Every structure is written in structure tokens, then in C-alpha cells.
Amino acid sequence: MTKSVNDERIFNEDIGDSSYPMPIDTEEVYRLKLMHYAIKSAWKGNFSAPIKEALERGNAKILDIGCGSGVWIREMAALYPSSTFIGIDISPTFQSDSSPTPSNASFQLCDIHNGLPFNDNTFDYVHQSSLNGGISKTQWEPHIDQIVRILKSGGYIELQEGDVGVNNENENKDMHLIWEALRGFLVDINSFKVIIPQVKNFLESRKQLTNIEFNSQFIDMAVSAGKPGECARISYKIALSTLRFLLAPRMNISNEEYDALVKSSFDFIEKYGGGYTCVRCFARKISSKL
Ligand SMILES: C[S@@+](CC[C@H](N)C(=O)[O-])C[C@H]1O[C@@H](n2cnc3c(N)ncnc32)[C@H](O)[C@@H]1O
């Protein structure tokens, strides 16, 4: 892997045509774990699809796409020791986490846009969380078709995505500026600026998927939201600080001006609250033929 260093952060240069912009170092593992705990707390669990019984029965095969730090895979594998868990990612960020990997879990490097490297009808459950920045508008449908292909009949797909923005950002000019720049970046890389309604459309448009359920949760970043709120707030603040190298030039401002915008945005959230919506959508595969 070819690594590069920017703003003292480590990036993977071998990401092909992917425009996913985040680093792969231990600070990124820290951010992803905070985001994971915030999301898991809001949903009161790691998944919404009705798969608990199959996981407990054992011999279920589970895939996490774009597994990042690998925290979801490690937690799930420890909770369900008689099922098998595989995490895939374009970058070895999961190796930057020193947490032990249970023996029923493993990780593989792969670029999802080259197809998913598994046989048809392999998995009982495929989970994917927060990948909008790594998938362009035209890549989504072929990618979902790949997931459907590798799912067993009766198996479940579940997608989780969050809004890019904060519910009260129009009340603060600095907040609006910074999130508007982030949405502009997503538009430039041809990803969805507003991903949430699309998640359901993708699953509804696939003939082989049924029992589609779509639910949303508010990820509260307010101080009053306690520990989960703090995790959500810190992880988003780190994400925006990390993206300075991309967003400050887009906004035509200096690094110092950018840092001041991030600070004032999160000072506002600490004082007045704020949060964002995230959705989970899951569906069951009815037949093994595409
Ligand atoms: C925002 S992180 C989410 C990580 C994890 N799912 C979570 O919720 O904590 C997005 C992940 O998708 C991965 N990714 C982006 N583009 C990818 C691609 N083309 N193929 C595989 N993984 C990709 C990134 O490397 C990153 O680890």
C-alpha cells in the first residue's frame, strides 16, 4: 500500500477511482469508534434486521461492507461466537485498531467497485454503514446488485446512512457554511448530497428484495444527550477538522479561518444543541436469481 501524509494524518493512496477522503490512522479509528457508539446508542443495538435468532442459532455468515475500524465486526463476532463474520474495506484501517479480533472474525481488503469477491448465495446478512462518501450516484445500483447476488435466499441486507448537515444549522452562519462546503464536496465527487431518501429507493427498486423496512433516528449531539451525544459531537468535529485540507481551499479561506468556523460551529452545538438524522433500511432476499 502507498501511504501519504497530509496535515500529520496518514492516507492510503491506493484507492483506485474512489474519492473517499478520510485517513487510515489510529486517530481515524478513534473517530470511527466514537461514531459507532453514537449510532449504536441511538438505535439501541448494532442492527435492526430480524437476524438475532439466526445469529444465535449459529453457522450464519455475515459481511460488513466498508468496515472501517472493524469495531462492528469485532463486537458482533464476540456476541455471536458460533457465526462467522467478515469485514471488507478498501483500506486497512481495521489493522490500525489494536483491539483483539475474535477467531470467528476476519478482514479482507477490497474495492467494492470491482465487484464483491464472494460466490453467489454466500451470506445470511450483509451490513453496510456510512458509505455514501465512497459511492457515486451511478455506482449505487450495481453495488446493491452485487450484495443481492452474494446474499442467500431469505438473507437480509441492511444499509445505514446519516444526513450531511445539522437540524438547526440555519440558525448559525458558520455551521451552515461548513456543512454546505461538505455537501458541495459530495456533489463534486458525484455522491448523493442527500442520501437518506435514496437508501429506501435502492432497495425498493430491486425485484429480489422484499419485507423492506425503513426507520430513522436522531443522533443528538447536545450536551444534554450525555455520553452518546459527546461521542457524536466529537466524532463529527474530528471529521470536519480532518477535512480541512479539502474544504478550506474549496471555501477559499485559510486553515486558521477554517479552524475558527469548526470551533464556532461546535461551540454553538454545545450551547444550543443540534444533531442529525440517520436511517436504517433493511430487506430480505426472496430468490437466488438476479
Ligand atoms: C465513514 S467510514 C464507515 C466505517 C464503518 N462502516 C463505520 O460505520 O464505522 C467509510 C468506510 O468505507 C470505506 N470505503 C470507501 N470506499 C470504499 C470502496 N470503494 N471499497 C471498499 N471500502 C470503501 C472507507 O475506507 C471507510 O473505512
The ligand as an SDF file (V2000), in Angstrom:
LIG
                    3D

 27 29  0  0  0  0  0  0  0  0999 V2000
  -17.2900    6.5080    7.0720 C   0  0  0  0  0  0  0  0  0  0  0  0
  -16.3600    5.0430    7.0530 S   0  0  0  0  0  0  0  0  0  0  0  0
  -17.5030    3.9320    7.8210 C   0  0  0  0  0  0  0  0  0  0  0  0
  -16.8160    2.7930    8.5070 C   0  0  0  0  0  0  0  0  0  0  0  0
  -17.7560    1.8250    9.2290 C   0  0  0  0  0  0  0  0  0  0  0  0
  -18.7440    1.2700    8.3610 N   0  0  0  0  0  0  0  0  0  0  0  0
  -18.4140    2.5180   10.3890 C   0  0  0  0  0  0  0  0  0  0  0  0
  -19.6270    2.7680   10.3220 O   0  0  0  0  0  0  0  0  0  0  0  0
  -17.7290    2.8160   11.3790 O   0  0  0  0  0  0  0  0  0  0  0  0
  -16.4140    4.5140    5.3570 C   0  0  0  0  0  0  0  0  0  0  0  0
  -15.5200    3.3250    5.0770 C   0  0  0  0  0  0  0  0  0  0  0  0
  -15.7570    2.9000    3.7220 O   0  0  0  0  0  0  0  0  0  0  0  0
  -14.5240    2.5270    3.1440 C   0  0  0  0  0  0  0  0  0  0  0  0
  -14.6050    2.6290    1.6750 N   0  0  0  0  0  0  0  0  0  0  0  0
  -14.7230    3.7520    0.9400 C   0  0  0  0  0  0  0  0  0  0  0  0
  -14.7190    3.4580   -0.3780 N   0  0  0  0  0  0  0  0  0  0  0  0
  -14.6100    2.1060   -0.4590 C   0  0  0  0  0  0  0  0  0  0  0  0
  -14.5220    1.1930   -1.5610 C   0  0  0  0  0  0  0  0  0  0  0  0
  -14.5560    1.6350   -2.8210 N   0  0  0  0  0  0  0  0  0  0  0  0
  -14.4000   -0.1280   -1.2980 N   0  0  0  0  0  0  0  0  0  0  0  0
  -14.3610   -0.5780   -0.0020 C   0  0  0  0  0  0  0  0  0  0  0  0
  -14.4180    0.2460    1.0740 N   0  0  0  0  0  0  0  0  0  0  0  0
  -14.5470    1.5780    0.8500 C   0  0  0  0  0  0  0  0  0  0  0  0
  -13.5330    3.5160    3.7410 C   0  0  0  0  0  0  0  0  0  0  0  0
  -12.1930    3.0870    3.6280 O   0  0  0  0  0  0  0  0  0  0  0  0
  -14.0360    3.6330    5.1690 C   0  0  0  0  0  0  0  0  0  0  0  0
  -13.4060    2.7110    6.0250 O   0  0  0  0  0  0  0  0  0  0  0  0
  1  2  1  0
  2  3  1  0
  2 10  1  0
  3  4  1  0
  4  5  1  0
  5  6  1  0
  5  7  1  0
  7  8  2  0
  7  9  1  0
 10 11  1  0
 11 12  1  0
 11 26  1  0
 12 13  1  0
 13 14  1  0
 13 24  1  0
 14 15  1  0
 14 23  1  0
 15 16  2  0
 16 17  1  0
 17 18  1  0
 17 23  2  0
 18 19  1  0
 18 20  2  0
 20 21  1  0
 21 22  2  0
 22 23  1  0
 24 25  1  0
 24 26  1  0
 26 27  1  0
M  CHG  2   2   1   9  -1
M  END
$$$$
